[in-house]
């Protein structure tokens, strides 16, 4: 077999003036059962990508807002199962990780126009809510620190406004539902309460109704078209310079 001759380069002497880059501290995490060394300052999502995996499902905003990146993990010498968002939770040495890119959840189809904003709607669509044993596991699992059990109790009382209020910042990551021993899908109940509140109980904004009518009559079509064609930077500028009432 022919071999190509490669000119040997003299090794360069290290120059004294060059400062050595500080070494990154690494920790070991287990991804799908395999050990990887990753930087200790990485988030779980960053660690998975550092280890060479491409995340196709289970990532969205990457900033703790969309709830797409639910993760469960264990730590060495600890019997507990922990949960969190992969994009905001930092790795720890010996962490054993499992991603949950989609949580199978009970979600009945309903027509909001035919529902009543009271307890009968929960009785009909989510009867399992009345099996709540008030163990608070859902609250402990919530990466948003929401009082999940409290809003489930409010649903049992038919207090739509309180369910809406307490579940307002829910990301629908599903971690509450996977831990619930009564198999309640808390985040969908919160979603239903928000819809009921918006449709039947909230004070209607006259200005909003007027604007919706105008949109339906195509009053802003020309402006919408211009926005759609606009370059991203200009669009950003316009957005930040907008009038806020
Ligand atoms: S990717 Fe959106 S919350 Fe983590």
Boltz pocket constraint, residues with backbone or C-beta under 6 A from the ligand:
constraints:
  - pocket:
      binder: B
      contacts: [[A, 58], [A, 59], [A, 60], [A, 61], [A, 62], [A, 63], [A, 64], [A, 65], [A, 66], [A, 67], [A, 68], [A, 69], [A, 85], [A, 86], [A, 87], [A, 88]]
      max_distance: 6.0
